[in-house]
């Protein structure tokens, strides 16, 4: 099993915490925007509204595109690293 050095462990924790805090920050910004809206909540088109809240506030589509692209990039780096370690 591969052991990471203390510097690598600290870098991993820093990047992980910064990613989580970035996500939560944007989640709170979007929730504040939603809460500033009109307070007269009517029940018409409730499923459509709930889907939109889920998509816009919780799912954060634009952020997921960035995360997916970074994930693909790091997976490519990992594959290249493993390939060159074998040769």
Contact map, one row per residue, 1 for C-alpha under 8 A:
111000000000000000000000000000000000000000000000000000000000000000000000000000000000000
111100000000000000000000000000000000000000000000000000000000000000000000000000000000000
111110000000000000000000000000000000000000000000000000000000000000000000000000000000000
011111011000000000000000000000000000000000000000000000000000000000000000000000000000000
001111111000000000000000000000000000000000000000000000000000000000000000000000000000000
000111111100000000000000000000000000000000000000000000000000000000000000000000000000000
000011111110000000000000000000000000000000000000000000000000000000000000000000000000000
000111111111000000000000000000000000000000000000000000000000000000000000000000000000000
000111111111100000000000000000000000000000000000000000000000000000000000000000000000000
000001111111110000000000000000000000000000000000000000000000000000000000000000000000000
000000111111111000000000000000000000000000000000000000000000000000000000000000000000000
000000011111111100000000000000000000000000000000000000000000000000000000000000000000000
000000001111111110000000000000000000000000000000000000000000000000000000000000000000000
000000000111111111000000000000000000000000000000000000000000000000000000000000000000000
000000000011111111100000000000000000000000000000000000000000000000000000000000000000000
000000000001111111110000000000000000000000000000000000000000000000000000000000000000000
000000000000111111111000000000000000000000000000000000000000000000000000000000000000000
000000000000011111111100000000000000000000000000000000000000000000000000000000000000000
000000000000001111111110000000000000000000000000000000000000000000000000000000000000000
000000000000000111111111000000000000000000000000000000000000000000000000000000000000000
000000000000000011111111100000000000000000000000000000000000000000000000000000000000000
000000000000000001111111110000000000000000000000000000000000000000000000000000000000000
000000000000000000111111111000000000000000000000000000000000000000000000000000000000000
000000000000000000011111111100000000000000000000000000000000000000000000000000000000000
000000000000000000001111111110000000000000000000000000000000000000000000000000000000000
000000000000000000000111111111000000000000000000000000000000000000000000000000000000000
000000000000000000000011111111100000000000000000000000001101000000000000000000000000000
000000000000000000000001111111110000000000000000000000000000000000000000000000000000000
000000000000000000000000111111111000000000000000000000000000000000000000000000000000000
000000000000000000000000011111111100000000000000000000011000000000000000000000000000000
000000000000000000000000001111111110000000000000000000001000000000000000000000000000000
000000000000000000000000000111111111000000000000000000000000000000000000000000000000000
000000000000000000000000000011111111100000000000000000000000000000000000000000000000000
000000000000000000000000000001111111100000000000000000000000000000000000000000000000000
000000000000000000000000000000111111110000000000000000000000000000000000000000000000000
000000000000000000000000000000011111110000000000000000000000000000000000000000000000000
000000000000000000000000000000001111111000000000000000000000000000000000000000000000000
000000000000000000000000000000000011111110000000000000000000000000000000000000000000000
000000000000000000000000000000000000111110000000000000000000000000000000000000000000000
000000000000000000000000000000000000011111000000000000000000000000000000000000000000000
000000000000000000000000000000000000011111100000000000000000000000000000000000000000000
000000000000000000000000000000000000000111110000000000000000000000000000000000000000000
000000000000000000000000000000000000000011111100000000000000000000000000000000000000000
000000000000000000000000000000000000000001111100000000000000000000000000000000000000000
000000000000000000000000000000000000000000111111100000000000000000000000000000000000000
000000000000000000000000000000000000000000111111110000000000000000000000000000000000000
000000000000000000000000000000000000000000001111111000000000000000000000000000000000000
000000000000000000000000000000000000000000001111111100000000000000000000000000000000000
000000000000000000000000000000000000000000001111111110000000000000000000000000000000000
000000000000000000000000000000000000000000000111111111000000000000000000000000000000000
000000000000000000000000000000000000000000000011111111100000000000000000000000000000000
000000000000000000000000000000000000000000000001111111110000000000000000000000000000000
000000000000000000000000000000000000000000000000111111111100000000000000000000000000000
000000000000000000000000000000000000000000000000011111111110000000000000000000000000000
000000000000000000000000000000000000000000000000001111111111100000000000000000000000000
000000000000000000000000000001000000000000000000000111111111100000000000000000000000000
000000000000000000000000001001100000000000000000000011111111000000000000000000000000000
000000000000000000000000001000000000000000000000000011111111000000000000000000000000000
000000000000000000000000000000000000000000000000000001111111100100000000000000000000000
000000000000000000000000001000000000000000000000000000111111111100000000000000000000000
000000000000000000000000000000000000000000000000000000110011111110000000000000000000000
000000000000000000000000000000000000000000000000000000000001111111000000000000000000000
000000000000000000000000000000000000000000000000000000000001111111100000000000000000000
000000000000000000000000000000000000000000000000000000000011111111110000000000000000000
000000000000000000000000000000000000000000000000000000000000111111111000000000000000000
000000000000000000000000000000000000000000000000000000000000011111111100000000000000000
000000000000000000000000000000000000000000000000000000000000001111111110000000000000000
000000000000000000000000000000000000000000000000000000000000000111111111000000000000000
000000000000000000000000000000000000000000000000000000000000000011111111100000000000000
000000000000000000000000000000000000000000000000000000000000000001111111110000000000000
000000000000000000000000000000000000000000000000000000000000000000111111111000000000000
000000000000000000000000000000000000000000000000000000000000000000011111111100000000000
000000000000000000000000000000000000000000000000000000000000000000001111111110000000000
000000000000000000000000000000000000000000000000000000000000000000000111111111000000000
000000000000000000000000000000000000000000000000000000000000000000000011111111100000000
000000000000000000000000000000000000000000000000000000000000000000000001111111110000000
000000000000000000000000000000000000000000000000000000000000000000000000111111111000000
000000000000000000000000000000000000000000000000000000000000000000000000011111111100000
000000000000000000000000000000000000000000000000000000000000000000000000001111111110000
000000000000000000000000000000000000000000000000000000000000000000000000000111111111000
000000000000000000000000000000000000000000000000000000000000000000000000000011111111100
000000000000000000000000000000000000000000000000000000000000000000000000000001111111110
000000000000000000000000000000000000000000000000000000000000000000000000000000111111111
000000000000000000000000000000000000000000000000000000000000000000000000000000011111111
000000000000000000000000000000000000000000000000000000000000000000000000000000001111111
000000000000000000000000000000000000000000000000000000000000000000000000000000000111111
000000000000000000000000000000000000000000000000000000000000000000000000000000000011111
